[in-house]
Amino acid sequence: MKTINDIKKIAVLGAGTMGPGIAQTFAMGGYEVTMWTRSEATREKAKDALKSSLKTFAEEGEIKAADIDAIYARISFKENVAEAVKGADFIMETIVEKREAKEELYAQLAEILPSDVIVASNTSALNIFEVIPAKLLPQQIICHWYAPPQLIPLVEVVKSEQAPQEYADIAVSMLKKCGKTAVLMKKFIQGYIVNRLQQCLNREVFYLMDNGYCDAEAIDLAAKASFIPRAVVLGLLKRADFGGLDMTANNYKNRSYTMPEHGDELPTSLAKLVEAGDLGIKTGKGFYDYEGVDIGALKTKRDKQLFEVFRLAKKFMDDPV
Protein backbone atom coordinates (compact mmCIF):
# COMPACT_ATOMS: atom_id res chain seq x y z
CA MET A 1 0.00 0.00 0.00
CA LYS A 2 1.24 3.47 -0.89
CA THR A 3 2.31 5.99 1.74
CA ILE A 4 2.50 9.78 1.50
CA ASN A 5 6.19 9.45 0.60
CA ASP A 6 5.30 7.33 -2.42
CA ILE A 7 3.26 10.09 -4.06
CA LYS A 8 5.52 11.76 -6.61
CA LYS A 9 3.41 12.17 -9.75
CA ILE A 10 -0.20 13.35 -10.03
CA ALA A 11 -2.43 13.17 -13.10
CA VAL A 12 -5.17 15.80 -13.37
CA LEU A 13 -7.86 14.64 -15.79
CA GLY A 14 -9.87 17.60 -17.06
CA ALA A 15 -8.58 21.11 -17.74
CA GLY A 16 -11.75 23.20 -17.66
CA THR A 17 -12.97 25.30 -14.75
CA MET A 18 -11.20 23.44 -11.95
CA GLY A 19 -8.33 21.55 -13.54
CA PRO A 20 -5.76 24.33 -14.02
CA GLY A 21 -6.09 25.63 -10.46
CA ILE A 22 -5.83 22.13 -9.01
CA ALA A 23 -2.78 21.38 -11.17
CA GLN A 24 -1.20 24.66 -10.06
CA THR A 25 -1.79 23.80 -6.39
CA PHE A 26 -0.10 20.41 -6.70
CA ALA A 27 2.79 21.85 -8.73
CA MET A 28 3.32 24.56 -6.12
CA GLY A 29 3.42 21.74 -3.56
CA GLY A 30 6.36 20.22 -5.42
CA TYR A 31 4.57 17.44 -7.29
CA GLU A 32 5.05 16.50 -10.94
CA VAL A 33 1.71 16.95 -12.67
CA THR A 34 0.35 15.73 -15.99
CA MET A 35 -2.90 17.16 -17.40
CA TRP A 36 -5.30 15.77 -19.95
CA THR A 37 -8.32 17.23 -21.68
CA ARG A 38 -10.15 16.22 -24.85
CA SER A 39 -10.13 19.68 -26.40
CA GLU A 40 -7.08 21.43 -27.79
CA ALA A 41 -8.79 24.79 -27.24
CA THR A 42 -9.39 23.94 -23.57
CA ARG A 43 -5.78 22.83 -23.27
CA GLU A 44 -4.49 26.18 -24.55
CA LYS A 45 -6.87 28.10 -22.27
CA ALA A 46 -5.59 26.06 -19.35
CA LYS A 47 -1.99 26.95 -20.16
CA ASP A 48 -2.88 30.66 -20.31
CA ALA A 49 -4.83 30.40 -17.05
CA LEU A 50 -1.90 28.75 -15.31
CA LYS A 51 0.57 31.38 -16.44
CA SER A 52 -1.76 34.21 -15.44
CA SER A 53 -2.53 32.71 -12.05
CA LEU A 54 1.11 32.04 -11.21
CA LYS A 55 1.89 35.65 -12.06
CA THR A 56 -0.86 36.80 -9.69
CA PHE A 57 0.47 34.54 -6.92
CA ALA A 58 3.90 36.13 -7.38
CA GLU A 59 2.42 39.64 -7.29
CA GLU A 60 0.66 38.73 -4.04
CA GLY A 61 3.87 37.40 -2.51
CA GLU A 62 2.59 33.83 -2.29
CA ILE A 63 5.45 32.56 -4.45
CA LYS A 64 8.68 34.09 -5.70
CA ALA A 65 8.63 35.47 -9.23
CA ALA A 66 11.83 33.54 -9.86
CA ASP A 67 9.98 30.29 -9.11
CA ILE A 68 7.21 30.72 -11.69
CA ASP A 69 9.02 28.95 -14.51
CA ALA A 70 10.05 26.03 -12.30
CA ILE A 71 6.49 25.54 -11.02
CA TYR A 72 5.03 25.74 -14.51
CA ALA A 73 7.65 23.28 -15.75
CA ARG A 74 6.33 20.67 -13.33
CA ILE A 75 3.08 20.60 -15.33
CA SER A 76 2.92 18.79 -18.65
CA PHE A 77 0.00 18.25 -21.02
CA LYS A 78 -0.86 14.92 -22.61
CA GLU A 79 -3.18 14.24 -25.53
CA ASN A 80 -4.68 10.98 -24.23
CA VAL A 81 -5.64 9.47 -20.90
CA ALA A 82 -3.15 6.61 -21.03
CA GLU A 83 -0.21 8.98 -21.45
CA ALA A 84 -1.49 11.27 -18.69
CA VAL A 85 -1.83 8.53 -16.06
CA LYS A 86 1.31 6.58 -16.98
CA GLY A 87 3.49 6.40 -13.88
CA ALA A 88 1.04 8.46 -11.81
CA ASP A 89 0.65 7.66 -8.12
CA PHE A 90 -2.48 9.77 -7.64
CA ILE A 91 -5.27 10.61 -10.11
CA MET A 92 -7.38 13.76 -9.72
CA GLU A 93 -10.46 13.62 -11.95
CA THR A 94 -12.09 16.99 -12.70
CA ILE A 95 -14.05 16.40 -15.91
CA VAL A 96 -17.54 17.69 -16.71
CA GLU A 97 -20.38 16.77 -14.33
CA LYS A 98 -22.09 14.37 -16.74
CA ARG A 99 -22.61 10.77 -15.71
CA GLU A 100 -21.99 9.41 -19.20
CA ALA A 101 -18.66 11.24 -19.50
CA LYS A 102 -17.49 9.98 -16.13
CA GLU A 103 -18.60 6.43 -16.86
CA GLU A 104 -16.60 6.46 -20.08
CA LEU A 105 -13.47 7.84 -18.41
CA TYR A 106 -13.59 5.48 -15.42
CA ALA A 107 -14.17 2.47 -17.65
CA GLN A 108 -10.94 3.39 -19.40
CA LEU A 109 -9.11 3.92 -16.11
CA ALA A 110 -10.26 0.53 -14.83
CA GLU A 111 -8.47 -1.11 -17.75
CA ILE A 112 -5.13 0.65 -17.40
CA LEU A 113 -4.52 1.63 -13.76
CA PRO A 114 -2.49 -0.48 -11.34
CA SER A 115 -4.44 -1.41 -8.22
CA ASP A 116 -2.31 0.73 -5.88
CA VAL A 117 -2.97 4.06 -7.62
CA ILE A 118 -5.22 6.35 -5.58
CA VAL A 119 -8.08 7.79 -7.66
CA ALA A 120 -9.87 10.95 -6.51
CA SER A 121 -12.88 12.69 -8.04
CA ASN A 122 -13.82 16.35 -7.71
CA THR A 123 -17.47 15.60 -8.47
CA SER A 124 -20.00 17.95 -6.91
CA ALA A 125 -23.39 16.59 -7.97
CA LEU A 126 -22.86 12.88 -8.58
CA ASN A 127 -22.28 9.99 -6.22
CA ILE A 128 -19.11 8.85 -7.96
CA PHE A 129 -19.12 5.61 -5.97
CA GLU A 130 -22.27 4.58 -7.88
CA VAL A 131 -20.78 5.58 -11.25
CA ILE A 132 -17.39 3.91 -11.39
CA PRO A 133 -16.66 0.23 -12.08
CA ALA A 134 -16.64 -1.94 -8.94
CA LYS A 135 -13.03 -2.79 -9.67
CA LEU A 136 -11.97 0.78 -8.80
CA LEU A 137 -13.91 1.13 -5.54
CA PRO A 138 -11.01 -0.11 -3.32
CA GLN A 139 -8.86 2.76 -4.62
CA GLN A 140 -11.48 5.51 -5.04
CA ILE A 141 -11.86 8.62 -2.90
CA ILE A 142 -13.31 12.11 -3.39
CA CYS A 143 -11.39 15.35 -3.03
CA HIS A 144 -13.99 18.08 -3.44
CA TRP A 145 -12.45 21.47 -4.23
CA TYR A 146 -14.09 24.90 -4.44
CA ALA A 147 -13.62 27.49 -7.18
CA PRO A 148 -11.22 29.07 -7.75
CA PRO A 149 -9.36 25.99 -6.44
CA GLN A 150 -5.93 27.62 -6.32
CA LEU A 151 -7.34 30.26 -3.95
CA ILE A 152 -10.09 28.68 -1.84
CA PRO A 153 -8.40 26.72 0.98
CA LEU A 154 -11.09 24.08 1.57
CA VAL A 155 -11.01 20.59 0.10
CA GLU A 156 -13.48 18.01 1.47
CA VAL A 157 -12.15 14.44 1.48
CA VAL A 158 -14.19 11.25 1.75
CA LYS A 159 -13.36 7.66 0.80
CA SER A 160 -15.44 4.86 -0.63
CA GLU A 161 -16.56 2.17 1.82
CA GLN A 162 -14.15 -0.26 0.16
CA ALA A 163 -11.06 1.98 0.16
CA PRO A 164 -8.65 1.88 3.11
CA GLN A 165 -8.62 4.83 5.52
CA GLU A 166 -4.96 5.30 4.68
CA TYR A 167 -5.86 6.54 1.18
CA ALA A 168 -8.01 9.34 2.57
CA ASP A 169 -5.29 10.16 5.11
CA ILE A 170 -2.71 10.36 2.32
CA ALA A 171 -4.92 12.78 0.39
CA VAL A 172 -5.35 14.97 3.47
CA SER A 173 -1.58 15.03 4.03
CA MET A 174 -0.92 15.88 0.38
CA LEU A 175 -3.42 18.73 0.44
CA LYS A 176 -2.01 20.13 3.67
CA LYS A 177 1.47 19.97 2.16
CA CYS A 178 0.09 22.11 -0.69
CA GLY A 179 -1.30 24.68 1.74
CA LYS A 180 -4.92 23.53 1.66
CA THR A 181 -7.38 23.13 4.53
CA ALA A 182 -8.39 19.51 4.09
CA VAL A 183 -11.51 18.36 5.95
CA LEU A 184 -11.98 14.61 6.34
CA MET A 185 -15.58 13.42 6.25
CA LYS A 186 -16.60 10.22 8.04
CA LYS A 187 -18.86 9.04 5.21
CA PHE A 188 -20.24 10.24 1.89
CA ILE A 189 -23.31 12.42 1.51
CA GLN A 190 -24.26 14.34 -1.63
CA GLY A 191 -23.38 18.00 -1.29
CA TYR A 192 -20.67 17.31 1.30
CA ILE A 193 -20.51 19.97 4.04
CA VAL A 194 -20.35 23.42 2.50
CA ASN A 195 -22.59 22.85 -0.52
CA ARG A 196 -25.33 21.58 1.79
CA LEU A 197 -24.97 24.62 4.03
CA GLN A 198 -24.99 26.92 1.00
CA GLN A 199 -28.12 25.25 -0.39
CA CYS A 200 -29.92 25.88 2.91
CA LEU A 201 -28.85 29.52 2.75
CA ASN A 202 -29.99 29.76 -0.88
CA ARG A 203 -33.43 28.47 0.05
CA GLU A 204 -33.88 31.31 2.54
CA VAL A 205 -32.22 33.94 0.31
CA PHE A 206 -34.66 33.30 -2.54
CA TYR A 207 -37.63 33.10 -0.16
CA LEU A 208 -36.81 36.60 1.11
CA MET A 209 -36.42 37.94 -2.44
CA ASP A 210 -39.42 36.20 -3.98
CA ASN A 211 -41.71 37.44 -1.22
CA GLY A 212 -40.53 41.04 -1.39
CA TYR A 213 -38.80 41.26 1.98
CA CYS A 214 -35.53 42.64 0.57
CA ASP A 215 -33.39 42.73 -2.57
CA ALA A 216 -30.09 41.10 -3.52
CA GLU A 217 -27.96 44.03 -2.41
CA ALA A 218 -29.55 44.10 1.06
CA ILE A 219 -28.98 40.36 1.52
CA ASP A 220 -25.34 40.59 0.49
CA LEU A 221 -24.67 43.62 2.68
CA ALA A 222 -26.33 42.01 5.71
CA ALA A 223 -24.36 38.78 5.26
CA LYS A 224 -21.01 40.56 4.80
CA ALA A 225 -21.64 42.73 7.87
CA SER A 226 -22.58 39.94 10.28
CA PHE A 227 -22.28 36.17 10.31
CA ILE A 228 -19.74 35.75 7.49
CA PRO A 229 -16.86 37.68 9.14
CA ARG A 230 -17.91 36.32 12.55
CA ALA A 231 -17.64 32.80 11.15
CA VAL A 232 -14.00 33.46 10.21
CA VAL A 233 -13.30 33.71 13.94
CA LEU A 234 -15.82 31.30 15.46
CA GLY A 235 -17.13 29.05 12.72
CA LEU A 236 -20.73 27.88 13.28
CA LEU A 237 -20.76 25.52 16.25
CA LYS A 238 -18.24 27.43 18.36
CA ARG A 239 -20.40 30.50 17.73
CA ALA A 240 -23.26 28.56 19.32
CA ASP A 241 -21.04 27.76 22.30
CA PHE A 242 -20.28 31.44 22.76
CA GLY A 243 -23.93 32.44 22.41
CA GLY A 244 -25.14 29.71 24.73
CA LEU A 245 -26.57 26.37 23.68
CA ASP A 246 -29.67 27.02 25.77
CA MET A 247 -30.45 29.98 23.50
CA THR A 248 -29.94 27.81 20.42
CA ALA A 249 -32.23 25.16 21.90
CA ASN A 250 -34.86 27.78 22.77
CA ASN A 251 -34.90 28.96 19.15
CA TYR A 252 -36.03 25.46 18.22
CA LYS A 253 -38.49 25.13 21.08
CA ASN A 254 -40.04 28.55 20.42
CA ARG A 255 -40.25 27.90 16.68
CA SER A 256 -38.54 31.21 15.99
CA TYR A 257 -37.83 29.93 12.50
CA THR A 258 -40.05 27.96 10.16
CA MET A 259 -38.89 26.43 6.88
CA PRO A 260 -40.20 28.22 3.77
CA GLU A 261 -43.03 26.34 2.11
CA HIS A 262 -42.12 24.83 -1.30
CA GLY A 263 -38.46 25.50 -0.50
CA ASP A 264 -37.25 22.77 -2.86
CA GLU A 265 -38.85 24.30 -5.95
CA LEU A 266 -36.93 26.52 -8.36
CA PRO A 267 -37.22 30.07 -6.95
CA THR A 268 -39.12 32.57 -9.09
CA SER A 269 -36.43 35.25 -8.92
CA LEU A 270 -33.79 32.77 -10.08
CA ALA A 271 -35.97 31.22 -12.80
CA LYS A 272 -36.76 34.62 -14.34
CA LEU A 273 -33.10 35.51 -14.70
CA VAL A 274 -32.15 32.14 -16.16
CA GLU A 275 -35.03 32.22 -18.65
CA ALA A 276 -33.96 35.71 -19.73
CA GLY A 277 -30.40 34.50 -20.31
CA ASP A 278 -29.05 36.69 -17.49
CA LEU A 279 -26.58 34.21 -16.01
CA GLY A 280 -24.19 36.48 -14.11
CA ILE A 281 -20.84 37.89 -15.13
CA LYS A 282 -20.50 35.55 -18.11
CA THR A 283 -23.50 37.23 -19.77
CA GLY A 284 -23.04 40.70 -18.28
CA LYS A 285 -26.07 40.60 -16.01
CA GLY A 286 -27.48 38.54 -13.15
CA PHE A 287 -28.66 39.77 -9.78
CA TYR A 288 -26.31 42.69 -10.49
CA ASP A 289 -25.71 44.56 -13.75
CA TYR A 290 -22.16 44.22 -15.13
CA GLU A 291 -22.73 46.05 -18.41
CA GLY A 292 -19.64 48.03 -19.38
CA VAL A 293 -17.56 46.36 -16.65
CA ASP A 294 -14.16 44.87 -17.49
CA ILE A 295 -14.83 41.31 -16.33
CA GLY A 296 -11.15 40.36 -16.42
CA ALA A 297 -10.29 43.27 -14.15
CA LEU A 298 -13.24 42.42 -11.91
CA LYS A 299 -12.04 38.83 -11.49
CA THR A 300 -8.52 40.06 -10.73
CA LYS A 301 -9.93 42.38 -8.07
CA ARG A 302 -11.92 39.47 -6.64
CA ASP A 303 -8.82 37.29 -6.49
CA LYS A 304 -6.75 39.96 -4.75
CA GLN A 305 -9.47 40.46 -2.15
CA LEU A 306 -9.72 36.69 -1.67
CA PHE A 307 -5.97 36.55 -1.06
CA GLU A 308 -6.37 39.17 1.65
CA VAL A 309 -9.38 37.63 3.40
CA PHE A 310 -7.98 34.09 3.35
CA ARG A 311 -4.66 35.29 4.75
CA LEU A 312 -6.63 36.72 7.65
CA ALA A 313 -8.69 33.54 7.94
CA LYS A 314 -5.51 31.43 8.07
CA LYS A 315 -4.09 33.69 10.76
CA PHE A 316 -7.18 33.08 12.89
CA MET A 317 -7.28 29.34 12.15
CA ASP A 318 -3.63 29.02 13.17
CA ASP A 319 -4.46 30.73 16.50
CA PRO A 320 -8.10 29.82 17.18
CA VAL A 321 -10.31 31.25 19.90
Secondary structure, DSSP 8 states (H G I E B T S, - for coil): ---GGG--EEEEE--SSSHHHHHHHHHHTT-EEEEE-S-HHHHHHHHHHHHHHHHHHHHTTSS-GGGHHHHHHTEEEESSHHHHHTT-SEEEE---S-HHHHHHHHHHHHHH--TT-EEEE--SSS-GGGTS-GGGGGGEEEEEE-SSTTT--EEEEEE-SSS-HHHHHHHHHHHHHTT-EEEE-SS--TTTTHHHHHHHHHHHHHHHHHTTS--HHHHHHHHHTTHHHHHHHHTTHHHHHHH-HHHHHHHHHTT-----TTTTS--HHHHHHHHTT--BTTTTBSSSB-TT--HHHHHHHHHHHHHHHHHHHHHHHHS--
